[in-house]
């Protein structure tokens, strides 16, 4: 057995990565056979790597750009068996063309074939009957990584989170969102005001009650994350309502599987139109991934367009729609609360259905400012914060 430094003493090999791969056991054995290289670490772990994979993942400055870390090497040829050496517990390969690749032992162990990629982004969890959203103080959010990380974790895990005790400052929602990434603009702009106004082009700009819905299902990629920041809320009524659409969809799958399949397999038309826009999309109410998991809910009764289905399918679709709607009205799975000035709610618009009760604009002022963020940027920000410890 080759003498190998301890994890603390083993020199780390740069792998053109920002994720931490220092430490971990060193390599004690490496043997090539055919198109595979089998490695053994000092903790007894063993794994085989294809030679093609190893050549493709060389992290030297010729194969990875030294500043952008992007791959430069194009592995179009199957490499011949290289010369194999263990140096300080790490792996060095000298290929037949003379190119040298060095690999950190800890980095290789993290990437053994078949291993899932570790991720700071939490798994989505359905709401329980006693679900209450996480509340993060505005001061903690802006103070440093810990508060922002707590807010993002709750948002990505639960689909909804509250920020509290913020300033009553115009555009504060934009400043908070800007910490995560660029604002997602739509036909309503990058930042919008939610209040009753003359000649509205959207029901949100009235005082009527808003039934549960998702925003902009008429877009190919509806906004992922919605932020609503309360600046004023003195009017009678106007409580916000929220339901976990994924949980409702799973309940429909259990209770009425045929209705679930119909809503997942039948595309319908969604359409928003005013004097300047006419945005149309045909898509099912429920979207699934390859494993059958619900990935998106498109529910907005105002902008459902004409139901253009064959005659024999129309009644069955309406029956399925009613069944799903009934499940979203279950009071045990519904949150209802009035946003207070200085409070912001953020939620996953492609998962969580939201609405509000009607309010009386003569009884006081109600003014929210809102914006959207992309889910990719929220997940990205959480990974960056996780690297900071």
N, C-alpha and C positions, 0 to 999 in steps of 0.2 A: 504494500500500500504506500502510495506517495505521501510524504509529509505535507500536510495542508495547514495553512494558518487558520486560527480560529476566526469566527465570523467578525469579531471586533477588529482583528489584525489584518484580515484579508484585504488587499488593495481592491478598490472598486474600479471597474472598467467603465468608462463613459459609453453610454448606449444611445446617445441622441434622444434621450427621453427626459421629461420633467418629473414623471412619477418616480418616487423613491424606490431604488432597488438595492441600496447598500445593505450590508449585513447579510444574514442568512448563511447557511452552510456552504462550504467550499466543495469543489469537485475532488474526488479521490480516484476516479477511474473513467476512461473514455475508450470505447472500442468501436471500430467501424466494421460493418459487414454489409456488403451490397450497397444499396442506396440509403442506408440508415447509419446513424451514429448513436450508440447507447451510452448514456451518462449515468454515473453513480455519484451521489452527494454523500458527505460525511455523516449525514443523519440516516443513511440507508435508503433514501429515496432513489428510484431508478426511473428513467424515461428514455424513450427512443425518439430521435428527431430525424426527419428526412434531410438528406444533404441539400436538396434543392431549397428547403425552408431556411437552412442555416446560411446558405450563400445569399439568399434573398434578404436576410435580416442583418447583414453586415452593416455596422454603424460607423464605419470609417468615413473620412471626409470625401472620399471618392464615391462612396455609395449613398451617403446621406449629406444633404447640404449642411454645412457647418453652422449656419445661422437659422435657417427655416426648419431644419430637421426633416425635410421632405425627402422621400426616396428618389435617388438618381439612378440606381441600378435597375436594369430591366432584365429579369431572369428568363431569357428565351431558350437557353441551352441547359441540359441536365449536366451538372458538374461531375467531374471525375472525383474519385476518392482522394481527399486531401491528406497532407501530413498533419497528424494530430499531436498536440502537446498540451500538458497541464502546467500552467505557470502561476504560482502563488494561489493555487486553488481555483483559478479561472481557466477558460478554454481558449487556445490559440489554434487556428486552422490555416495552413498554407496550401492554397489551391494549386492545381497543376499549372496554371498560367502564372504562378508566382504571387498572386494577390494574397494578402494576409488579412484574416478576419479575427478579431478578438471579441470574446463574449464574457460578460460578467456572470459568475455562477448563480448569484441571486436572481438576476434578470432571467436567466434560462429556467430556473426552477419556477418562477412565477408564470412562465409561459409554456409549461409542459403541454404537449398536444392533448386536447380534450378538456383543458381547464377553462372554466368560465372566467371572463374578464372581471376582476374586482371593480366595484363602482361605488362611489359615494352617494349616488342617486338612490333613494329608497324605493322599495317595491310599493306599488299602489295598494292601499288597504281599503276595503269597503267600509262604509259607515256602519257602526253598530246602532242599536236603538237608543243607547245612551250617549251617542257621539256629541261631543262639544268641541268646537274649533279651538286650536291653540291660539293664544293671545301673546303677542310680542310687543313690548313697549317701543315706541318710536325712538326714544333715546338709546335703547339697546341696539336697535337696527342700525342706526347711523354711527354708533360708537366704535364698531369694529367687527371683526369676522364672526365672533360668537353669536351675536344677535341676528345678523344677516343669515348665518348658517341655520339657526333654529327656525327662522321664518321660511326659508327656502325648503328645508326638510319637511316641515309640516305641509307646505303648499303642494309639494310633489307627491308626498305620501297620501294625504287626505283629500287633496283637491280643493281645499279651502283653508284660509288662515286670516286672522285679524291682526291689524297693527293699531295700537292705541296711543292716545295722549299726544297726538301730533300737533303741529302748529296750524293755525287757521290762515294759511298762506296760499295765495293763488299760485297754481302750477306746482304745488308740493308733490302731487302725484307724478308729475313728469320728472321731478328731481329724484324721487325714490326709484322710479322705474329705470331712470338712466344709470343707476348704480349697477343694474343687471345687464342692460344692453340697450341698443337702439329701440325706440318705440315703434310698434307695428302700425303703420298707417292703413286706413281703409277709406271708403268713400265718405266717411264721417270725419276724416282728418286723423292726425296722429294723436291728438288729445281732444276730448269732447266734453261738453257741459250737459249734464242731465238735469233739466229743469223744465217746467211748463213754459211754453213760449207760443206766440202766435204762428199760424201757418206751419205746423210741424210737418216734417217728412218722415217721422218715425214715432211709433206709439210711446216710446220712452220720453219724448219731449212733450207729453201731455200729463194730465193729472189722473188719468184713468188707471185702474188696476192692471197689472201686467201678469198674465198667466205664465206659469213656468215655461221656460224656453231656453234655447241656446242662441247665441248671437251669430248672425250672418252664415247660416247653413247654405246659402246660395253661392258661397265662394268655394272654389276648389280646395283651398286650404283656409278654413275659417280661423279667426284668431284663436290662439291657444289659451293664453292666460289673460284674464280681465282684472284690472284694478279699478276700484271705485272709492274715491276719497271724499268724505263728507265735510263740506265747509259750512253748511247751514242746514238745520232740520227742525224748524219750529212748527211746521204744519201738522195738522191732525191727520193721522194715518200715515201711509207710505212705508209701512214696515217691509223690510226685505225678506224674501223667502228663498230657500235653497233646498234642493233634493239631490242625492247622489244618483245620477242617471245610470251609472254602471250597475249599482246595486239593484235598481228597479229593473234593468234589463235582465240581470241574472235571475231575479224573482220571476220574471215572465218566462224565461227559459225553463225554470223548474215547474211552474204551474201550468203553462200553456205553450208547450214546445212548438206546436204548429204556428201559433201566432208569432212567436219569436222568429222562426225561420222566415215567415212571410215578411216581417219588417226588415230582416237582414238581407233578404234576397230580392226584394222588389224595389227597383229605383223609382223615385217620384221626382217631380219638378219643384224646385224652390226658385223664387224670383223676387227681386227687389227692383222697383222702378220708380223714378221720379223724373223731373224735367231734364236732368243731366245724366242719369245713370239707368242702366237696364242690365242687371247682373243676374245670370241664370245658371243653375246647375241641376243636373239630374243625378241623384244618388239615393241609396237606401237610408231609411231612418236610423238603422243600426249598422255600423261597419265592424267587421271582424278581421282578425289576422289569420295567418295560415293555420294556427292551432285552434281557431274558433273562439279566441278571447275577444271580448268587446273592446274596441279601440276608439270608438267615437259614437256620440249620439247627436243626431241632427233633428231637433224638434223646435219648430217655430210656427205656430198656427197662423200667424199673420201673413207670413210670406210663403206658405205652401201655395203653389200655383195650381192651376186646373189639374185634377187627377186624371191623367190620360192613360188609363189602363184598359185592357180588354174587358168587355162587359161581364164575363164570367168571373173576373178577379176583383171587381170593385167592392162588392159587399164583404168579401172575406178580408180585404185590406182594412176597411173601416172597422170591422170587428176586432182585428188585431190592434189597430190604433187605439180603440176604446179600451181594450184590455191593458195596454201599456199605460195609457193615461190614468186609469184607475189606480194602478200601482204607484204612480208618482204622487198621488194625493194622500197616501197613507200618512196620517199625522205622526205616527211613531218614527218615521224616517224623514221628517220635515223640520228644518230650522226656520224660525221666524223671529226676527228682532229688528229694532229700529237702530239704524246707524247714528251714532252721536257725532257732533262736530269734532274734528280732529281724529276720527277713526277711519280706517281704510280696510275694506275687505278685498281679498284677492282670491280668485278661484279659477279652476280649469274649465274653460268655456266649452271644451269638447267632451267633458265628462259631467260636470255639475250643471243641473238646470237651475235657473234663477228667475225670480219675478219680484213683484211688489204689490202691496195692497194699494187701493186708491187713496188719494189724499185730497184735502181741501185747500186749494191754493189761496183762498181768502182768509184762512186761519193763521197763516204764517208762511215763511219762506223755506223752500227746500232746494238745495243746490249741491249736487255732487259733480266732481270732475273725474273723468275716466280716461283710461288708455289701455292698450293691449301690449303684451310681450309674447315673443316666441318661446315655446317650450324648450327648444334647443338651447337658447341662451340662458334660461333659468337653470337647466341641468349643467351647462358649461360653467356658470358662475359657482354653483355648489362644488363642482370638482376642483375649481381653482381654490376656493376657500378651504377645501379639505387638504390640499397640498400645503397650505400655510399652517396647518396644525391647529 
